Amino acid sequence: MSLYSQKRGGCSHNIIFTNRTLFRHDAIEVLLQRVTMENKIRVFEALNKLYLDNAANPLLNAAIHKHSEMITEEFKRKSHFYKFIFKNNRFLVATVTASQFYINEEACFSDVKAECLKFGLVSANTISSLLTLMSVSGRIKMKVSKKDKRKMRYFLTEKGANDSISLINTMTSALDILSGKKRSHHISLDNIAQYFSRYSEIYKAGFFIINLVPDAHLFIDKDSGHMVMLNLFNIGNKPKREDCKEGALTRISRECSVSRSHLRNIFIEAEKNNMINYDPKSGEVEILDRFKKMFYTYMSYYFAFVQYGLQSE
């Protein structure tokens, strides 16, 4: 006989019901974990294929040069903003902010904060600082949510949308070189929502370049890290002009809108990790094979992330 049939007070029934509820809850949790893992595997396999194709593409060098040319021009026009977001954790916040706006009916600051904090790569203060910068600079505007007056919702302005499009298109032009198809990857207001909806799958699955590329953190964990790497790449691929009087330290600090002390610290860490040889007297650097290998891996993934966002479901 069951415990319930022996005791009709209802207590045992409640215990059995509670156990069944817990069992169902556990089963749902297992199912969700399985779905989440399957989704992670799906995203990773797609990213990895794109990465391998890019890494083996003989036009990778040309694609990187094209991106370098375009992002350098874009950076010059908005150096303060890009210097700030070209650091791994802030770039994540900017990406999530744009993604949440395009994929949700109502985008709120609290949603951005919750999404970013779950990855453990950024602090609440950094999130608030970047959102404030985006608001003050006119890239987003905010107002109280009508659905929940405790929340602040935000809107990407025309300036914010155009900045997003311009930044992505510094990479899509490079992707045209990789694919051999002219303007086949262009982003506009017509398809940017679809792009961010797809791109958001990458960070929701927990994939970040800083975790995929060993030693990339030496650069992209610093202000203007992406630009610093591009400048070092260009040094390694172009002979120094005879009429150039500046050392690499002075030249790159100006190009990347960072102080020489900031850049010097990056160089010192890179030298410790056998990426470059740095001469503190002249400010010159020699690019070593380990940096080149890391950078090609980094850019192959960098392009792969954008390619994933451009793919149809």
C-alpha positions in Angstrom: 0.0 0.0 0.0 1.2 3.5 -0.7 2.0 6.0 2.0 -0.8 8.2 0.7 -3.4 5.4 1.2 -2.3 4.8 4.8 -2.4 8.5 5.7 -5.4 10.3 4.4 -4.6 13.7 6.0 -3.2 14.9 2.8 0.3 15.5 4.1 1.9 12.5 2.3 0.0 13.5 -0.8 1.6 16.9 -0.7 5.0 15.3 -0.2 4.5 13.0 -3.2 3.2 15.9 -5.3 6.2 18.0 -4.3 8.6 15.2 -5.3 6.9 14.8 -8.6 7.1 18.6 -9.1 10.8 18.5 -8.3 11.2 15.6 -10.7 9.5 17.5 -13.5 11.5 20.5 -12.7 14.8 18.5 -12.8 13.7 16.9 -16.1 13.0 20.3 -17.6 16.4 21.6 -16.4 18.1 18.6 -18.0 16.2 19.2 -21.2 17.2 22.9 -21.2 20.8 22.0 -20.5 20.7 19.5 -23.4 19.2 22.1 -25.7 21.7 24.7 -24.6 24.6 22.3 -25.2 23.3 21.3 -28.6 23.0 25.0 -29.5 26.5 25.7 -28.3 27.8 22.8 -30.4 25.9 24.0 -33.4 27.3 27.6 -33.1 30.8 26.4 -32.4 30.8 24.0 -35.4 29.6 26.8 -37.7 32.1 29.3 -36.3 35.0 26.8 -36.5 34.2 26.0 -40.1 34.3 29.7 -41.0 37.5 30.2 -39.0 39.2 27.3 -40.8 38.1 28.5 -44.2 39.4 32.0 -43.4 42.7 30.7 -42.0 43.3 28.7 -45.2 42.2 31.4 -47.6 45.2 32.8 -49.6 43.4 36.2 -49.7 43.4 36.5 -45.9 46.3 39.0 -46.0 44.6 41.2 -48.6 41.3 41.1 -46.6 43.1 42.2 -43.4 44.8 45.1 -45.2 41.3 46.2 -46.6 39.8 46.1 -43.1 42.9 48.0 -41.7 42.5 50.7 -44.3 38.7 51.1 -43.7 38.8 50.9 -39.9 41.7 53.4 -39.7 39.6 56.0 -41.6 36.6 55.2 -39.5 38.7 55.4 -36.3 40.1 58.9 -37.2 36.6 60.3 -37.4 35.5 59.0 -34.0 38.7 58.2 -32.2 37.5 58.9 -28.7 34.5 56.6 -29.0 36.3 53.8 -30.7 39.3 54.0 -28.4 36.9 53.4 -25.5 34.9 50.5 -27.0 37.9 48.7 -28.6 38.6 47.0 -25.4 37.2 43.5 -25.0 34.7 44.0 -22.2 33.4 47.3 -23.5 33.0 45.9 -27.0 30.8 43.2 -25.5 28.6 45.8 -23.9 28.3 47.8 -27.1 27.4 44.6 -29.0 24.8 43.5 -26.5 23.3 47.0 -26.4 22.8 47.0 -30.2 21.6 43.3 -30.3 19.0 43.9 -27.5 17.6 46.9 -29.3 17.2 45.1 -32.6 15.9 41.7 -31.3 13.5 42.9 -28.5 10.3 44.7 -28.8 11.4 46.9 -25.9 15.0 47.2 -25.0 15.9 48.1 -21.4 19.1 49.0 -19.7 18.5 46.3 -17.1 18.4 43.7 -19.9 21.7 44.8 -21.2 23.2 44.6 -17.7 21.8 41.2 -16.9 23.0 39.8 -20.3 26.5 41.1 -19.9 27.0 40.2 -16.2 26.2 36.5 -16.8 29.4 36.1 -18.8 31.6 37.4 -16.0 33.7 39.5 -18.4 32.5 42.9 -17.4 31.6 44.8 -14.2 28.3 46.7 -13.6 30.3 49.9 -13.4 31.8 49.4 -16.9 28.3 48.7 -18.3 26.9 51.8 -16.7 29.8 54.0 -17.9 29.5 52.8 -21.5 25.8 53.3 -21.6 26.2 56.8 -20.2 28.8 57.6 -22.8 26.5 56.3 -25.6 23.7 58.4 -24.2 25.8 61.6 -23.8 27.3 61.2 -27.3 23.8 60.9 -28.8 24.1 57.2 -29.9 21.2 56.1 -27.7 18.3 57.9 -26.1 16.3 56.7 -23.1 12.9 57.1 -21.5 10.9 55.4 -18.8 9.3 52.1 -19.9 5.5 52.2 -20.2 5.3 48.5 -19.4 7.3 48.8 -16.2 8.0 52.3 -14.9 10.8 51.0 -12.7 12.8 50.3 -15.9 14.6 52.6 -18.4 14.2 51.6 -22.0 16.5 52.9 -24.7 16.5 53.5 -28.4 19.4 53.4 -30.8 19.5 56.8 -32.6 20.2 57.4 -36.2 23.8 58.2 -35.2 24.1 55.0 -33.2 22.7 52.9 -36.0 24.9 54.5 -38.6 28.0 53.9 -36.4 27.1 50.3 -36.1 26.6 49.9 -39.8 29.9 51.8 -40.6 31.9 49.6 -38.2 30.5 46.3 -39.5 31.1 47.4 -43.1 34.8 47.9 -42.4 34.8 44.1 -42.2 32.2 43.3 -44.9 34.3 44.9 -47.6 37.2 42.6 -46.4 34.8 39.6 -46.6 34.1 40.4 -50.2 37.8 39.9 -50.9 37.7 36.5 -49.1 34.7 35.4 -51.0 35.6 37.0 -54.4 32.1 38.5 -54.6 31.8 42.3 -54.7 29.4 43.9 -52.2 27.8 40.6 -51.3 28.1 41.2 -47.6 27.0 44.9 -47.3 25.1 45.9 -44.1 22.4 48.6 -44.2 19.3 49.6 -42.2 17.4 47.0 -44.2 19.3 44.0 -42.8 21.0 45.2 -39.6 18.3 43.7 -37.4 18.6 40.3 -39.0 22.4 40.6 -38.6 22.3 41.3 -34.8 19.7 38.6 -34.3 22.0 36.1 -35.8 25.2 37.5 -34.3 23.7 37.4 -30.8 23.7 33.6 -30.9 27.5 33.7 -30.6 27.7 35.5 -27.3 24.6 33.8 -25.9 26.4 30.5 -26.6 29.4 31.8 -24.6 31.9 32.3 -27.3 34.3 35.2 -27.2 37.5 35.8 -29.2 39.4 36.5 -26.1 38.8 32.9 -25.0 39.4 31.4 -28.4 42.7 33.0 -29.3 45.6 32.5 -26.8 47.5 35.7 -26.0 45.0 38.0 -27.7 44.1 39.3 -24.2 47.5 41.1 -24.1 46.1 43.5 -26.7 42.3 43.4 -26.7 42.0 43.7 -23.0 43.5 47.2 -23.4 42.1 50.5 -24.8 42.4 50.6 -28.6 43.7 47.0 -28.5 42.3 46.1 -31.9 43.9 49.1 -33.5 47.3 48.4 -31.8 47.4 44.9 -33.3 46.5 46.2 -36.8 49.3 48.7 -36.6 51.8 46.1 -35.5 50.6 43.8 -38.3 51.3 46.6 -40.8 54.8 47.2 -39.4 55.5 43.5 -39.9 54.3 43.6 -43.5 55.7 47.0 -44.7 59.3 48.2 -44.6 59.8 51.3 -42.6 60.1 54.4 -44.8 63.5 56.0 -44.9 62.1 59.5 -44.4 60.1 58.4 -41.3 61.7 60.1 -38.2 59.3 58.7 -35.6 59.7 55.5 -33.8 56.9 52.9 -33.7 55.9 53.9 -30.2 55.2 57.5 -31.0 53.6 56.7 -34.4 51.2 54.0 -33.1 50.2 55.9 -30.0 49.1 58.8 -32.2 47.3 56.5 -34.7 45.5 54.7 -31.8 44.8 57.8 -29.7 46.5 56.3 -26.6 49.3 57.6 -24.5 52.9 56.4 -25.1 53.0 55.0 -21.5 49.8 53.0 -22.2 51.3 51.6 -25.4 54.7 51.1 -23.8 53.1 48.8 -21.2 51.5 46.8 -24.0 54.9 46.5 -25.8 56.6 45.3 -22.7 54.0 42.6 -22.0 54.1 41.5 -25.7 57.9 41.3 -25.5 57.7 39.2 -22.4 55.5 36.8 -24.3 57.9 36.6 -27.3 55.5 38.5 -29.6 57.8 41.4 -30.4 61.2 42.8 -29.8 61.0 46.3 -28.4 63.8 48.9 -28.2 62.8 51.4 -25.5 65.5 53.9 -26.7 64.3 54.3 -30.3 60.8 53.2 -29.7 61.0 50.7 -32.5 59.6 47.2 -32.6 60.3 44.0 -34.5 57.4 41.7 -35.1 58.0 38.1 -34.3 56.4 34.9 -35.7 54.4 34.3 -32.5 52.6 37.6 -32.9 51.9 36.9 -36.6 50.5 33.5 -35.8 48.3 34.8 -33.0 47.1 37.7 -35.2 46.2 35.6 -38.2 44.2 33.3 -35.8 42.6 36.4 -34.2 41.5 37.9 -37.6 40.3 34.6 -38.9 37.9 34.4 -36.0 37.1 38.1 -36.1 35.9 37.7 -39.7 34.2 34.4 -38.8 32.1 36.1 -36.2 30.8 38.7 -38.7 30.3 36.0 -41.4 28.1 34.1 -38.9 26.0 37.2 -38.3 25.5 37.6 -42.1 24.4 34.0 -42.6 20.7 33.1 -43.1 19.1 30.9 -40.5 
